[in-house]
Amino acid sequence: MLEGVNVALGVTGSIAAVKTVELAHELRRQGAKVRGVMTGSAQGIIHPWAVEFATENDVVTEITGSVEHVELCGYDGWADVLLIAPATANTVGKIAGAVDDTPVTTTATTALGADVPVVIAPAMHEPMYDHPGVLEAIDTVADWGVDFVDPRIEEGKAKIASEAAIVTDVARAAGDRSLEDEHVVVTSGATGESIDPVRVLTNRSSGKMGRAVARACYARGADVTLVHGFVGPQPVTQDADLPETDDDGNVPYATVEHVESASEMLEATREACETADTLVSAAAIGDYTVEPSAEKIRSGQELTLSLEPTPKLIDEVRGERPELPIVGFKTETSGDETAMIEQARRTLERAGLAFVVANDASVMGAERTTALLVHDEDAARYEGTKAGLAGEIADSVAAITGS
């Protein structure tokens, strides 16, 4: 996500500075080169050697005759983006007032003057975050084009955002924003059809692919609506927790509409697509529904379920939005790529899709995938992570929309 991006990482005197080492590692895992800049207060919480270890670069702890702030973030400076994480209330207020009395605030003033993108991840106690002066400072700096990664409000604290959220906002700030001003709707996860108040018909979709597509589109500048269903049954070895979500199941890179049944997903998607520029239909939507029992069905008896087909979401949306670019997904179990391409082309032609992503059911819940991006005239094979495939899909969406 951050291949080739140079990140100047400003660290200030919040206790959340203890997370800086892992944040720096994650930025580098995503492909970035990182150089640290620390305030004196930050150095009282985490030693500069730790940041040096995490970044494998010297750390700026004071501004000297070498004008480190200009070398990093001046005109033609080293950094593609300045990330301040964590940022204290004190630091945000100083940036808003152009007060340059720490290496971090001096570097921030330089970056803003040189039009280097700046991303700020606040971390402080909740009463400080609610202070009118702090909120005014945030609004002021945001009006200058600075991106804020909203903190997680928990236990009376405005805790620093997750690493995934910070990395995604850094990618959005530093990227070419090929989907700027585009509204992309992504469906994700499985649907569930109630049999009774306890049991449901569902499938094994984890929603990882759809969430990765939503995140990739956001990183390219899009406004994203994520229509998300169940997270299907997974082996106990799979981590069911989604670290980027808050307690309400929301994610920092999209507006989330939570749904359960196929009919709920269709209605939520229809509504979202009224203002959409593109739909990526990655959800594994149930093909059948059933009339549910009002009471729990007792076990031990023979049971016959009468299944009714559910409407095809992409066909329904296509009928209402004839010109909307739609990306479809087609899952097969044969393992035969020729057959997968044939089935994908049938779907592509029937619904007038932009392209279809075809894959084998064996990748459900996995981090890696093998897929075929099937267009009218050709098919491209992809093998790698779902995040990587999501990037390919987002780039293809950008090419289609001409953003």
N, C-alpha and C positions, 0 to 999 in steps of 0.2 A: 504493500500500500504506500510505502514511503521510499521506494527505490530512488536513489540519487538525490534525496532531499537532505540539505544541511540544516540542522536544528540547533539554535542557540537556546539552551535550557537555563532559564533564570530560576533560582531557588531562594525563597525568602523565609523569614523566621516563624513559620507555622510548624506545629508539631507534625503536620502531614509531610514535612520534609523528610521524615524517615522513610517515606515511600519513593523517594527520588531515585534510589538505586534501581529498583525494579522498573520504574517508569522509563529510565534511561535504557535499561536492557530491552524493554518492549519496543521502544522507538527504534532501536538498532535491529531487533528481530524483524521489524517491518521494513528494513532496508535503509534507514536514515543513518547519517553521521551526526554525532552529537558532541557539543562542547558546552561545558557548564560555566555559569556565572552565579556567584553567591554573595548575598549580603552578609554583614558581620553577624547578624542575629541568626541567620541560617547556619553559619559555621559553629554556633554554640549548640546546635541540635544534631547536625551530622557533619562529620569531618570532611574537609575537601578531598582528602585521600580516597574516601569512599566514592565520591562523585568522579574523581579521576579514574578509579578502577572501573566504574560502571561505563564511562564514556571512552576510556582509553585515549584521553586527551587531557592536556593541562587545563586547570580550572582557573578562571578569572576571579580573584578574591579582592582585588583593588584595581583602581584605574591609575595607571602610571604614565610615564612619558611615551610609552608605546601605544597610547590611545587605543586601548583594547576595544572600547565600545564602538569606535569607528571602524576598526579592522573587522569586527564581527558584523555590525549592522549598519554601517554607513553606506554611502553610494558605492556600488560595486564591492560591497562587503562580502564576507564568507557566507553568512547565513541566508537561507531562503525563507526562514520563518523564525520569529522569536516566540518561544513558549515560556510563560511564567507559571510554574506549577511546583509548589503551591504559591498563591498570591495572597498576602495578608491584607486586611482592611487598610493598614498603614500604607502599604505599597500601592494599592489601587488609588487611594487618595492622592498620593504624591505624583503618580503618573498623570492623573487628571489635572493637577496643578503645575505640571512640568517642573517638579522639585527633583533635583538630581543630586542626592546626597548618599547614594549607595551605587555599587556597580550595576545592580539590576535596574534601578530607575534611570540611571544615566544611559544604559544600553537601550531602554525602552524609548526614551526621548529621541535618541538617535534613530532608532528603527522607524518611529512614527514620522520623523522628518524626512527620512530617506524612502518612505513608502514601502518598507519591508513589512509583510504581514505579521500581525501580533495576535497570539492566542493567550488568554488568561484563564487559569483554573483557580478560582478563589477557594480558600479554606479558612474558616474562623468559627467562633461560637455564633450561634444563631442570633442572639440579640445584636451582635456587631453587624451581622449581615442585614439586619432589619433597620439599622440606623439610617435616618433620612439622608445624612451626609454621605454615607457609603453608597446608598442606592443612587443618589444623585451623581456621585463620581462614576459609578458603573454606567449609568445612562450617558454621561458625558463622553466617556471613553468609547462606549459602544457606538455612539454617533460618529466617531472618527473612523469607524470601520474595524475596530478591534472585535475579535470573536471571543465571547465568553462561554466557557464550558460550565453549565450550571452545576452547582454542588448538590450533593445528596443531603437532604434535611433529615437528620436522624439524631435522637437522643439529645436534643437541644443544641446540636452542632450543625453547621453547614460544612459537611465533610467533603473533601476533594472528590471530584468525579472519578469514575473507574478509569483504569488505564485504557480500556477499549474505547471509551467515549473521548478521552483526550487525544488518543492517536487518530481517531476518525476526524476530529475537528482540525487537527494539525494537517492532515491530508487534504481536507477541504480548503483550508486557508492557503496551503502551498501549491495546490494543483491548478490546472488550467480551467477548471470549472466548466467543462464541456457541456454540462446539463444545467447551466445557470438559468434561472427563471422557468425551468420546466417542472411541471407537477407529474410525478411518476407514482402510480399506484401499483403496489406489489401485494399479491396474495401469498400466504405462507402457512405451513403447518398442515394438519389434517382436519377433517371435520368428523363429527360424531352424531349419530342418529340414535335417539333414545329408544330402547326396547321397553324399559320400565323405569321407575325412579332410580334404579341402581345400575342397570346395564346399558351399554351403548355399542353400536356397530361403528368401528373406526378402522384406522390403518396405521402403518408403522412410520409414517412421516415424522421427522424430528423438527421440521421447520428451519433447519440450519441453512439450507440453500436459499430460501426466500429471504431470511434475515440478512444473509451475506449480500444478496442483490440489493436490498434496501440500503444497506450500509454503503455499498459501492456507489450507488446513485447519489446518495447524500454527499459522499466525499467528492463527487464531481459537480456539486453545486445545486442539485435538485432539491425541491421540496417533496418529501416522500410521505405517502400514506400507506401504512402497512396493515392490511386486513389479515389478522392472524387467528388461526383456529387452534385445535388441540395440539399438544406435543404427544405424538403417538407412543405406544408401548416401546420401551427400550430395555436392553439387558442391564442388569444391575451394575455392570462395569462401565456403562455410559454415565457421564456426569449430566444429570437432569437439570442442574442449576444453570441459569442464564445470567452470568455476572453483569451483563450490561443493563439488565432490567431493574426497575425500582419495585417497591412493594406492590404497586398496582399493575405490574407487568408492562410498563411503558419503557421505551428505549429512547436514548438521546438523539438518535438520527432519524426518527420518524414519528408522525402522529399515528398512534396505534388504535385500530378498531378491533376489539376482541369479539370473536364469534364462536359458535359451537356447531350448529348444523349447516348442511349445505345450503338450505334456504336462507339462513342468516348471512352466510358468506356472500351469496348472490345479491341480496338486498344491500348489504354494506358496500359491496364493490360497485354496484350500480350507482349508488349515491356518490361514492368517491369519484367515479369516472365522469360525473357530470362536468367536472372542471379539469379532468386529467388530460395530459398531453401524450401519455403512454401508459399501457397496462402490461405488467409482467405477471402472468398467471402461473405462479410456481407452486401453489397449494395442491395437495393431494386431496381432491374433493370427492366425497363418497358418491358412487354411481347409483346407489339405491338408498331408499328410506323405508320406514315401516311405521305403521300406526302404533304408537306406544300404548302400553297398558298403564292405567292410572295407579295400579297397585303392583307391588313386587310380585313377579311370577315365581311361584314356588318351585324349588328344584326337585328333581327326581321324576318329573312327568315328561312324556313325549310332547314335543312342541314343534309346530310348523309356523314359520314366519312368512307372511305374504309381503314380498318386496316390491316396491314401486320405483321406477327409474326417476332420478333427479334431473332437472334441466341442466344442460351443458352451459357452464358460466360463460365461456368465451363466445358461444353462439348467441346467448341472450344479450351480452354487451355489444357484440357486433351488430345485432339488429337495431340497437338504440343509437350506437355511435359508428356509422358505416365507415368513417374516415380515420378512426382512432387506430394508431399503430398498436398491435397486440403481439406480445411474445408468449408463445405457448410452451408447455412442458409435456413430454410424452414419456411415460415409464413403461418398459416392457420387461419380460422375464425370459425371453428366448436366448439372450446373449449373442444373437446373430445381428451384426451391425447392418447388413444389407436389409434385413427385415425391419430393423428399427428405423432406418432411413425411409423405407417405403411407408411404414405406418405414420411417421412424422409428416411426410409429404401429403398424405391423405388429409391429415388434420389441418395442415397449412393451407391446402387448397379449399377445403370445406368452409373454413372460417375466415379466409383471407388474411392470414397472419403475416406479420413481418418476417419472423423466422420461428423455428421450433427447436428447443433443446431436448434431445432424446438421450435417455440414459437407462441403465439396467436397475431393477428394483433392489439389487444387492447393495447399492450405495446408500440406501436409506439409513440415516442416523450416523453415517461415517463422516470423518473429516475430509477425506479425499474422495475424488470421484473421477469417473471416465464418462465423457459425454460427447455427443455429436451436435454441432450447431448447424441445423439443416435450413438452407435457404432455397429459393426457387431453382437455382441452377447448380448449386454445389453444396457440399457438406464438409465442415471442418472438424477434425477430431481434437478433443482436449483431454489431457490427463494431468491431474494435479490436485491441489486443494480446492475446496468449494469457494474459498475466498478468491482464489485466482480465477476460477470460472466466473464468479460474480463480476470481477473486473472486466473480463472479456464481454460479458453480456451488457454491462453498463456502457462500455465503449461502443458496442454495436448499436445500442439504443441512441446514443449521442449522434452516431453517423446517420441513423434513420431520421431523427428529428431535425438534423441540420443545425443544432445549437452552436 
